């Protein structure tokens, strides 16, 4: 029996993933983990250098694993295609256990002189509405495993609470002055929500469809801007040229301060509030001082952290970087309805429940229970992508990386001292007004990123999640103490859109230039069916 075994080509954890024969070698390693020699079964140890005979129990475990193993090749998806799925939400039963006139909600008892005189069941008297929760998904199958790409995705998920029972307990009229001592009534049971949800009609949730999704094209440019890496941390070239506008900015601001000071006497208020003066100072603030201060702050930050930025850029140069950015978040909550009763079953207005509840005053109205319905809408848009860029001056594998010329180039790049079409565009008069209404400036800036920095994406997704939550909050003012019960209705939309090519949205493959194709070929990106990935990443 040999003592040593050459496992140089059998150790899959040390295999090069770019090797076209890697899969064959890994399969060979798996098959040779167990070796039969001279009628005995041996297994290669973890370090791959010695042979060891398996005990009988280990042999049985090995045989069981091979007998019940899953044939992964049978589950592999070779082609992508659209699909639709609909399923019930986990934990949500279709239908309701609450049946009108049949379901027992609790037991009602009457006591006189502390003795039980009568007892009967409280039955559900509401409508036969059903609690429901469904998930509808429109997506696509992707080649795999491994799953190296995603596609468009849309999902609707809703939960409509109707037959959910809550608030089980014992509630009595002890403390009600209308009853003599020793006489009281008692309810032991729970409650389910009624059908009155105000503006939250159940059909608004259950009839949601694919046409309810919004178009995310308005966020495509922002997704690239906020997610793609930036080599330049400041814009000193633009800042130096725009210093010529500083005297005009100072004069406009000084004139405003002068007229504002003199307006305290009452004679110059019409000059300060004149439409032309307001417009001039508005533009001077938004397109003069705000960019000027931001440029100063970015230059100071670059000066203070230049060594850190250069080291980070050298480390990330030529590597895939996964980045995520939140583009927009909104949240609003309003009180949609208010009812001065419980809006449940049993209801606070019923003959049996009313003696158990103490009166209270809310907004000038006397009631014994209160129901508020709150409508909350939460929306978030975010982007996720994997990016790569390459700048030769930041490549520490080059021979002249430590040279003085490369050091100067790195500083010029970090400080943004590059004259390119983006800088020329920004320095052209009135281009700020064009960018305010169009995306011409962003279009030029993106092409500068592609050509100068070679910025490409392995994948880029723009996603949005919108959720509407209805909260039905009911407060019972029992004589034994107040109690609050909450029911929810939820409607959630989720969607995902995929970039058209490695150069972002609105850049389909057939519109790529020869230079862009050259960059893709240089860094190893290959187009696949329905998406794009990178080799060797």
Backbone torsions as a table, in degrees:
resi	resn	phi	psi	omega
1	UNK	NA	128.6	-177.8
2	UNK	-70.0	150.3	178.4
3	UNK	-94.3	-28.6	-177.0
4	UNK	-123.0	153.7	179.1
5	UNK	-140.3	128.8	178.4
6	UNK	-77.5	111.4	-177.7
7	UNK	-116.4	28.8	-177.5
8	UNK	-59.5	-39.2	-177.9
9	UNK	-97.7	0.9	-177.9
10	UNK	-100.2	-15.7	-173.9
11	UNK	-84.8	99.4	-172.0
12	UNK	-67.7	-25.4	-177.3
13	UNK	-71.5	-14.0	178.9
14	UNK	-107.0	9.9	-178.0
15	UNK	-79.1	148.3	175.2
16	UNK	-78.3	122.1	-176.0
17	UNK	-68.0	-18.1	178.9
18	UNK	-84.5	-8.4	-179.6
19	UNK	-70.0	122.2	-178.5
20	UNK	-64.6	-17.8	179.6
21	UNK	-97.7	11.0	-176.2
22	UNK	-63.6	-42.8	-178.7
23	UNK	-63.4	-41.0	179.3
24	UNK	-62.8	-40.0	-179.8
25	UNK	-69.7	-37.8	178.7
26	UNK	-65.5	-41.7	177.9
27	UNK	-63.2	-39.8	178.8
28	UNK	-64.1	-37.3	178.4
29	UNK	-65.2	-42.3	179.4
30	UNK	-63.5	-39.7	-178.1
31	UNK	-71.6	-27.7	-177.2
32	UNK	-97.4	8.5	173.0
33	UNK	-64.5	-30.9	178.8
34	UNK	-116.0	122.5	-173.7
35	UNK	-126.2	134.8	175.6
36	UNK	-99.4	126.6	-178.2
37	UNK	-141.1	121.3	179.0
38	UNK	56.4	37.2	176.7
39	UNK	81.6	2.8	178.7
40	UNK	-113.5	149.0	179.6
41	UNK	-98.2	124.8	-178.9
42	UNK	-123.0	154.4	176.4
43	UNK	-126.2	138.0	176.7
44	UNK	-72.5	130.5	-179.0
45	UNK	-70.0	172.3	-174.1
46	UNK	-59.5	-39.6	-179.2
47	UNK	-78.1	-6.9	173.1
48	UNK	72.9	19.2	-175.7
49	UNK	-117.4	-13.8	-177.0
50	UNK	-131.4	157.8	176.7
51	UNK	-101.8	146.3	-179.3
52	UNK	-144.2	132.1	180.0
53	UNK	-77.8	136.9	-179.0
54	UNK	-81.0	138.5	171.6
55	UNK	-72.6	169.2	-176.2
56	UNK	-61.2	-41.3	-178.8
57	UNK	-65.0	-39.4	178.5
58	UNK	-66.3	-35.1	178.0
59	UNK	-63.3	-41.5	179.8
60	UNK	-65.0	-40.1	178.0
61	UNK	-64.0	-41.3	179.0
62	UNK	-61.7	-45.7	-178.9
63	UNK	-65.1	-37.0	179.0
64	UNK	-66.9	-40.1	178.6
65	UNK	-62.4	-44.0	-179.2
66	UNK	-70.5	-31.1	-178.7
67	UNK	-71.1	-37.3	-174.5
68	UNK	-106.6	15.8	-179.4
69	UNK	-68.5	152.1	179.4
70	UNK	-87.6	126.1	175.9
71	UNK	-73.1	95.4	-174.3
72	UNK	-60.8	-31.6	-178.9
73	UNK	-62.7	-25.7	179.1
74	UNK	-73.8	-17.7	-178.9
75	UNK	-103.0	2.4	-175.9
76	UNK	-75.0	134.1	177.1
77	UNK	-98.0	123.7	-175.5
78	UNK	-99.0	-23.4	-178.0
79	UNK	-130.3	147.3	178.7
80	UNK	-92.2	147.2	178.3
81	UNK	-163.7	156.4	-178.7
82	UNK	-71.6	154.8	177.4
83	UNK	-153.3	159.4	177.0
84	UNK	-130.5	135.0	179.9
85	UNK	-132.6	144.8	174.5
86	UNK	-138.7	130.7	-177.9
87	UNK	-148.3	155.9	177.4
88	UNK	-76.4	141.8	179.3
89	UNK	-67.1	142.5	177.7
90	UNK	-60.9	135.4	178.0
91	UNK	83.7	-1.9	179.6
92	UNK	-109.6	118.5	179.2
93	UNK	-92.6	130.6	176.5
94	UNK	-70.8	130.0	-174.9
95	UNK	99.2	-177.1	-176.4
96	UNK	-141.8	142.8	175.5
97	UNK	-82.4	-2.9	-179.8
98	UNK	-96.8	111.2	-179.4
99	UNK	-112.3	126.5	-177.7
100	UNK	-57.5	131.5	176.6
101	UNK	75.7	-0.3	-177.1
102	UNK	-123.8	-46.2	-174.8
103	UNK	-70.8	130.6	178.1
104	UNK	-85.8	118.9	178.0
105	UNK	-87.6	-27.3	-179.3
106	UNK	177.9	-174.6	-179.1
107	UNK	-120.9	133.9	-178.1
108	UNK	-110.6	127.6	-176.7
109	UNK	-125.0	148.4	176.1
110	UNK	-120.4	129.4	-179.9
111	UNK	-117.7	134.4	174.5
112	UNK	-128.1	125.7	-175.7
113	UNK	53.3	41.7	177.1
114	UNK	63.0	20.4	177.0
115	UNK	-120.0	137.4	179.9
116	UNK	-69.1	122.0	-179.2
117	UNK	-108.8	-27.1	179.3
118	UNK	-154.8	154.6	180.0
119	UNK	-154.8	134.2	178.0
120	UNK	-153.6	162.9	-178.8
121	UNK	-85.9	142.2	171.6
122	UNK	-95.0	118.1	-178.2
123	UNK	-98.4	154.0	175.8
124	UNK	-68.5	131.8	-177.8
125	UNK	-116.8	2.4	-177.5
126	UNK	-79.4	-172.4	179.5
127	UNK	-79.7	169.8	-175.4
128	UNK	-90.3	41.1	177.6
129	UNK	-66.8	146.9	-174.2
130	UNK	-109.0	141.2	169.8
131	UNK	-76.1	137.2	-176.5
132	UNK	-147.5	154.4	175.7
133	UNK	-157.5	122.2	-176.2
134	UNK	-134.2	158.7	175.3
135	UNK	-129.1	124.7	176.6
136	UNK	-114.9	132.5	-174.8
137	UNK	-132.8	131.2	171.9
138	UNK	-116.6	112.1	179.1
139	UNK	-148.5	-151.7	-178.5
140	UNK	-148.7	153.1	172.1
141	UNK	-79.8	143.1	-178.2
142	UNK	-119.1	146.2	179.6
143	UNK	-59.1	137.1	178.6
144	UNK	156.4	-177.6	-1.9
145	UNK	-75.7	157.8	-0.5
146	UNK	-76.1	150.5	-179.6
147	UNK	-93.2	100.6	-174.9
148	UNK	-104.1	6.6	-179.9
149	UNK	-152.3	158.8	177.4
150	UNK	-126.2	175.1	-178.5
151	UNK	-141.6	-172.9	177.9
152	UNK	-58.8	145.4	-173.2
153	UNK	-149.6	133.7	175.7
154	UNK	-141.6	136.1	-177.5
155	UNK	-142.2	136.9	174.4
156	UNK	-119.3	130.5	-179.5
157	UNK	-135.5	127.8	-179.8
158	UNK	-138.0	152.1	177.4
159	UNK	-137.5	120.3	-179.9
160	UNK	-114.6	111.9	-179.3
161	UNK	-87.1	122.0	175.5
162	UNK	-133.4	-54.8	-174.4
163	UNK	-93.0	15.0	-178.6
164	UNK	-77.4	128.5	-178.2
165	UNK	-100.9	132.7	-178.2
166	UNK	-141.6	165.5	172.1
167	UNK	77.7	31.6	-180.0
168	UNK	-64.4	135.7	-180.0
169	UNK	179.2	-176.0	178.5
170	UNK	-112.7	120.6	-177.4
171	UNK	-123.4	131.5	-176.8
172	UNK	-132.2	166.6	179.8
173	UNK	-93.9	14.6	178.3
174	UNK	-61.0	126.2	-174.2
175	UNK	105.6	-9.9	177.8
176	UNK	-77.6	117.8	-177.3
177	UNK	-65.2	-13.2	-179.5
178	UNK	-75.4	-13.3	-179.3
179	UNK	-109.4	137.6	177.0
180	UNK	-69.4	164.6	-179.4
181	UNK	-60.2	135.0	179.9
182	UNK	87.0	-7.6	178.5
183	UNK	-113.0	128.9	179.9
184	UNK	-162.2	170.8	177.2
185	UNK	-121.8	153.9	-172.5
186	UNK	-144.5	138.4	176.9
187	UNK	-122.7	126.2	176.2
188	UNK	-118.1	109.8	-177.4
189	UNK	170.4	-162.5	-179.0
190	UNK	-135.2	-168.4	-173.0
191	UNK	-138.5	154.3	169.8
192	UNK	-126.7	154.8	-175.6
193	UNK	-71.2	147.4	175.5
194	UNK	-82.8	-179.4	-179.0
195	UNK	-83.7	-8.2	-176.0
196	UNK	-84.7	101.3	176.5
197	UNK	-115.3	18.3	178.6
198	UNK	64.8	-122.2	-178.5
199	UNK	-80.2	-7.2	-178.3
200	UNK	-87.1	66.6	-179.1
201	UNK	-66.1	137.7	-177.8
202	UNK	-63.2	-28.0	180.0
203	UNK	-68.5	-23.6	176.0
204	UNK	-64.7	-24.4	-179.8
205	UNK	-92.7	-49.2	-172.8
206	UNK	-73.0	-22.4	-178.9
207	UNK	-96.7	10.7	177.7
208	UNK	-61.9	141.8	-172.9
209	UNK	-140.5	178.6	-178.0
210	UNK	-62.5	-28.5	-179.0
211	UNK	-71.7	-9.8	-179.2
212	UNK	-80.2	-11.7	-178.6
213	UNK	-73.7	146.8	178.7
214	UNK	-92.2	159.9	177.9
215	UNK	-85.8	131.4	-177.6
216	UNK	-95.6	11.0	-177.3
217	UNK	-61.6	-26.9	179.6
218	UNK	-67.7	-17.5	-178.7
219	UNK	-102.7	-1.2	-175.1
220	UNK	-61.8	-49.0	179.6
221	UNK	-64.6	-42.0	179.3
222	UNK	-64.5	-34.3	179.1
223	UNK	-62.4	-42.6	178.2
224	UNK	-68.9	-43.3	-176.7
225	UNK	-62.4	-43.0	-174.3
226	UNK	-83.7	-17.8	-174.5
227	UNK	-103.8	-35.2	-176.6
228	UNK	-70.0	146.2	-179.7
229	UNK	-72.1	149.5	178.7
230	UNK	-114.6	121.9	178.3
231	UNK	-75.7	-45.0	178.6
232	UNK	-80.7	131.2	-179.9
233	UNK	-99.1	-11.2	179.3
234	UNK	-146.0	174.5	178.5
235	UNK	-131.3	68.4	-173.9
236	UNK	-69.2	-30.0	179.6
237	UNK	-63.8	-49.0	178.1
238	UNK	-65.1	-38.1	-178.9
239	UNK	-62.8	-42.5	-177.9
240	UNK	-65.4	-43.0	-178.7
241	UNK	-68.0	-36.4	-177.3
242	UNK	-77.3	-4.8	175.3
243	UNK	-63.5	-19.9	178.5
244	UNK	-66.3	-20.8	178.6
245	UNK	-85.4	-7.0	-176.2
246	UNK	-62.0	-43.8	178.5
247	UNK	-59.0	-40.0	179.7
248	UNK	-66.3	-39.5	177.9
249	UNK	-63.8	-42.3	179.0
250	UNK	-64.9	-40.0	-179.4
251	UNK	-65.6	-41.8	179.5
252	UNK	-64.4	-43.3	-179.6
253	UNK	-67.9	-40.8	178.7
254	UNK	-64.0	-38.8	178.2
255	UNK	-64.0	-38.9	177.4
256	UNK	-64.2	-45.2	-179.6
257	UNK	-64.5	-39.1	-179.9
258	UNK	-64.2	-48.0	-179.8
259	UNK	-67.9	-34.0	177.8
260	UNK	-66.0	-39.3	178.7
261	UNK	-64.8	-42.0	-178.7
262	UNK	-75.1	-19.6	-180.0
263	UNK	-73.2	-13.7	177.2
264	UNK	-62.4	-25.1	176.7
265	UNK	-80.7	-11.0	176.2
266	UNK	97.0	-3.9	-174.5
267	UNK	-94.7	-17.6	-173.9
268	UNK	-119.5	11.7	-179.8
269	UNK	-63.3	-34.2	179.7
270	UNK	-67.7	-29.1	179.3
271	UNK	-73.4	-42.7	-178.3
272	UNK	-64.6	-41.7	-176.4
273	UNK	-92.6	9.5	177.0
274	UNK	-63.7	140.7	-177.2
275	UNK	-53.4	-40.3	-179.9
276	UNK	-66.5	-38.0	178.3
277	UNK	-67.8	-42.0	178.3
278	UNK	-63.0	-43.1	180.0
279	UNK	-64.7	-43.6	-180.0
280	UNK	-61.0	-44.7	-177.7
281	UNK	-73.5	-30.2	175.5
282	UNK	-64.3	-47.1	178.5
283	UNK	-66.7	-37.3	179.8
284	UNK	-64.3	-34.3	179.7
285	UNK	-75.1	-50.8	-172.4
286	UNK	-76.5	-33.9	-176.5
287	UNK	-113.4	6.6	178.0
288	UNK	-120.2	-71.6	-174.4
289	UNK	-72.2	-40.7	-178.8
290	UNK	-61.3	-50.9	176.2
291	UNK	-63.4	-35.5	-179.2
292	UNK	-63.3	-46.9	179.1
293	UNK	-65.6	-40.5	178.3
294	UNK	-62.1	-39.8	177.4
295	UNK	-64.3	-41.1	177.9
296	UNK	-61.5	-44.1	-179.7
297	UNK	-65.2	-41.0	179.5
298	UNK	-67.9	-37.2	176.9
299	UNK	-65.3	-42.4	178.9
300	UNK	-65.9	-40.2	178.5
301	UNK	-64.7	-40.2	178.1
302	UNK	-65.8	-39.2	178.7
303	UNK	-63.9	-41.8	-177.5
304	UNK	-72.7	-30.7	-173.3
305	UNK	-121.1	25.4	-176.1
306	UNK	-61.0	-40.9	-179.8
307	UNK	-64.7	-39.5	179.5
308	UNK	-67.8	-42.3	179.7
309	UNK	-64.4	-41.4	179.9
310	UNK	-65.5	-44.1	179.3
311	UNK	-62.5	-40.0	179.2
312	UNK	-67.1	-40.4	-179.5
313	UNK	-67.0	-38.5	176.6
314	UNK	-63.9	-40.8	-179.2
315	UNK	-67.9	-37.5	-176.6
316	UNK	-89.5	-10.0	-176.3
317	UNK	-63.7	122.4	178.8
318	UNK	79.2	10.8	179.6
319	UNK	-114.7	154.0	175.7
320	UNK	-79.4	129.7	-178.2
321	UNK	-118.9	122.7	176.7
322	UNK	-90.4	125.0	-175.1
323	UNK	-132.7	147.5	179.0
324	UNK	-135.4	141.2	-179.4
325	UNK	-145.7	136.2	175.7
326	UNK	-87.3	123.2	-175.8
327	UNK	-91.1	-34.9	-177.3
328	UNK	-161.7	139.0	176.4
329	UNK	-138.2	127.2	177.6
330	UNK	-133.5	147.2	177.8
331	UNK	-152.3	133.7	179.7
332	UNK	-144.2	142.7	178.3
333	UNK	-135.6	128.8	177.5
334	UNK	-130.4	153.6	172.1
335	UNK	-88.3	107.4	-173.6
336	UNK	-78.2	-37.9	-176.9
337	UNK	-149.1	157.8	174.1
338	UNK	-141.7	129.7	177.4
339	UNK	-121.5	138.4	-179.4
340	UNK	-93.0	44.4	172.9
341	UNK	-157.2	179.4	-172.1
342	UNK	-78.9	-24.5	-176.9
343	UNK	52.3	41.9	178.4
344	UNK	-130.1	-180.0	174.6
345	UNK	-132.9	112.1	2.6
346	UNK	-67.0	153.5	-177.3
347	UNK	-96.1	151.8	179.1
348	UNK	-66.8	-19.2	-179.6
349	UNK	-86.0	-5.1	-178.7
350	UNK	-69.7	157.2	-177.1
351	UNK	-62.6	-33.8	-176.6
352	UNK	-78.7	-36.1	-175.9
353	UNK	-82.6	-30.4	-173.0
354	UNK	-59.8	-39.2	178.9
355	UNK	-66.5	-17.1	-178.1
356	UNK	-87.2	-9.3	-173.1
357	UNK	-110.0	140.4	178.5
358	UNK	-93.0	145.3	179.9
359	UNK	-72.3	149.9	174.6
360	UNK	-145.6	160.9	-178.1
361	UNK	-113.6	123.1	178.8
362	UNK	-129.5	121.6	-179.7
363	UNK	52.6	38.8	178.4
364	UNK	79.0	4.8	-179.2
365	UNK	-113.8	131.1	177.5
366	UNK	-86.2	126.8	-179.1
367	UNK	-149.8	171.9	178.8
368	UNK	-115.2	-8.9	175.0
369	UNK	-153.4	155.9	-176.7
370	UNK	-137.9	136.4	177.9
371	UNK	-126.4	124.2	175.1
372	UNK	-116.3	137.8	176.6
373	UNK	-114.9	118.6	-179.1
374	UNK	-107.5	133.2	-179.7
375	UNK	-109.4	113.5	-178.4
376	UNK	-114.5	131.1	177.3
377	UNK	-122.6	121.7	-179.4
378	UNK	-122.2	131.3	-179.5
379	UNK	-136.7	138.2	176.9
380	UNK	-142.6	135.6	176.1
381	UNK	-119.8	130.1	179.7
382	UNK	-144.4	165.8	-178.4
383	UNK	-132.8	144.5	177.4
384	UNK	-133.4	134.8	-179.6
385	UNK	-155.5	163.3	174.4
386	UNK	-120.7	124.5	-170.9
387	UNK	-127.0	156.2	173.8
388	UNK	-141.3	141.2	173.9
389	UNK	-136.8	163.3	178.5
390	UNK	-146.0	125.4	172.8
391	UNK	-126.6	122.8	-175.1
392	UNK	-61.5	-31.2	-178.7
393	UNK	-69.2	-15.5	178.3
394	UNK	-102.4	8.7	179.8
395	UNK	-88.7	105.6	-177.6
396	UNK	-77.1	1.6	175.0
397	UNK	-88.0	-12.2	179.0
398	UNK	-77.9	151.3	-175.2
399	UNK	-67.4	-34.9	-177.0
400	UNK	-94.8	23.2	-178.3
401	UNK	-61.2	-39.5	-177.3
402	UNK	-88.0	2.8	-179.7
403	UNK	-71.1	161.4	-178.1
404	UNK	-65.2	-38.0	-178.7
405	UNK	-64.8	-42.5	178.6
406	UNK	-65.8	-35.6	178.6
407	UNK	-63.8	-42.7	178.7
408	UNK	-64.9	-41.7	179.2
409	UNK	-62.3	-38.3	178.8
410	UNK	-64.3	-42.1	178.7
411	UNK	-64.9	-42.6	179.3
412	UNK	-63.1	-38.3	179.5
413	UNK	-68.1	-45.2	-179.5
414	UNK	-62.6	-40.9	-179.2
415	UNK	-80.8	-4.9	178.3
416	UNK	75.1	32.3	-179.5
417	UNK	-90.8	47.9	179.2
418	UNK	-115.3	130.2	177.0
419	UNK	-91.5	109.5	-178.7
420	UNK	-135.4	175.6	-179.1
421	UNK	-57.7	-30.2	179.1
422	UNK	-65.7	-44.6	179.0
423	UNK	-65.6	-42.3	179.2
424	UNK	-61.9	-40.6	179.1
425	UNK	-63.5	-45.1	-178.2
426	UNK	-66.9	-27.8	-179.9
427	UNK	-85.5	-9.9	177.8
428	UNK	-74.2	132.4	-177.5
429	UNK	-57.7	141.3	174.7
430	UNK	67.2	8.6	175.2
431	UNK	-70.6	-24.0	176.7
432	UNK	-62.3	-35.1	178.7
433	UNK	-69.0	-36.7	178.1
434	UNK	-66.0	-42.0	179.5
435	UNK	-68.0	-23.6	179.6
436	UNK	-66.2	-30.8	-176.5
437	UNK	-111.1	-16.6	-178.2
438	UNK	-131.0	-179.8	179.1
439	UNK	-116.4	31.2	-179.6
440	UNK	-63.9	-44.4	-179.6
441	UNK	-61.3	-40.8	178.4
442	UNK	-66.1	-36.6	178.4
443	UNK	-62.3	-43.7	178.6
444	UNK	-66.9	-41.3	-179.3
445	UNK	-63.9	-39.5	179.3
446	UNK	-64.8	-41.0	179.6
447	UNK	-68.5	-31.0	173.3
448	UNK	-64.9	-39.3	176.6
449	UNK	-61.9	-42.4	-178.4
450	UNK	-64.3	-44.7	-171.4
451	UNK	-82.4	-46.6	-174.7
452	UNK	-79.3	-47.3	-174.1
453	UNK	-101.5	-7.2	-179.7
454	UNK	61.9	35.9	-177.5
455	UNK	-76.1	123.1	175.6
456	UNK	-136.6	163.7	179.5
457	UNK	-120.2	137.9	172.6
458	UNK	-75.9	-37.0	172.4
459	UNK	-155.9	152.7	177.7
460	UNK	-149.2	121.2	-178.9
461	UNK	-120.8	137.0	171.9
462	UNK	-112.1	124.8	-172.3
463	UNK	-129.6	154.8	179.3
464	UNK	-143.5	138.6	175.9
465	UNK	-126.8	126.2	179.1
466	UNK	-126.4	127.6	-178.5
467	UNK	-131.6	134.1	173.6
468	UNK	-114.4	124.0	-179.1
469	UNK	-120.8	127.0	173.4
470	UNK	-105.9	122.5	178.1
471	UNK	-109.9	120.4	175.7
472	UNK	-104.0	106.4	-175.1
473	UNK	-108.8	116.6	-177.9
474	UNK	-114.9	129.9	178.3
475	UNK	-116.0	120.0	175.1
476	UNK	-97.0	130.7	177.1
477	UNK	-99.6	73.8	-179.9
478	UNK	-69.6	155.9	173.5
479	UNK	-65.8	-27.0	177.4
480	UNK	-81.8	-2.9	179.2
481	UNK	129.9	147.9	-178.5
482	UNK	-69.2	152.1	176.7
483	UNK	-144.8	139.2	-177.9
484	UNK	-112.3	136.0	176.8
485	UNK	-125.1	140.1	-176.6
486	UNK	-126.0	136.7	171.1
487	UNK	-125.5	150.9	-175.5
488	UNK	-127.6	150.3	164.8
489	UNK	-127.9	134.3	-176.0
490	UNK	-129.4	141.2	173.8
491	UNK	-137.0	119.1	-174.4
492	UNK	-125.1	132.3	173.7
493	UNK	-114.4	132.8	173.0
494	UNK	-132.7	137.5	-179.3
495	UNK	-146.7	156.0	-179.9
496	UNK	-141.5	133.7	175.2
497	UNK	-119.9	144.9	-172.9
498	UNK	-109.3	142.1	177.8
499	UNK	-62.1	149.5	-176.2
500	UNK	-72.2	-28.8	-176.2
501	UNK	-160.1	176.7	176.9
502	UNK	-63.1	-8.4	178.4
503	UNK	-101.6	19.0	172.8
504	UNK	100.2	-167.9	179.0
505	UNK	-76.3	157.3	178.7
506	UNK	58.5	26.3	176.0
507	UNK	-130.6	71.8	-176.8
508	UNK	-64.4	161.1	-176.1
509	UNK	-58.8	-38.9	-175.1
510	UNK	-74.3	-4.6	178.2
511	UNK	-103.8	3.8	-179.3
512	UNK	-72.2	141.8	179.2
513	UNK	-82.9	171.7	178.7
514	UNK	-63.2	-36.9	178.6
515	UNK	-64.4	-41.4	178.8
516	UNK	-66.4	-39.9	176.5
517	UNK	-64.3	-36.2	178.4
518	UNK	-63.9	-40.5	178.5
519	UNK	-65.1	-41.8	179.5
520	UNK	-62.6	-42.0	178.7
521	UNK	-66.5	-34.5	-177.8
522	UNK	-68.2	-35.4	-177.0
523	UNK	-99.5	1.4	169.7
524	UNK	86.2	31.9	177.0
525	UNK	-93.8	131.8	-179.5
526	UNK	-124.8	136.9	178.5
527	UNK	-76.3	136.7	175.7
528	UNK	-117.2	175.3	179.2
529	UNK	-68.6	107.8	176.7
530	UNK	84.8	10.9	179.7
531	UNK	-180.0	-166.6	179.2
532	UNK	-148.9	144.3	177.2
533	UNK	-137.2	177.1	178.9
534	UNK	-119.1	137.9	176.3
535	UNK	-84.9	140.8	178.1
536	UNK	77.6	11.0	-179.0
537	UNK	-85.7	NA	NA
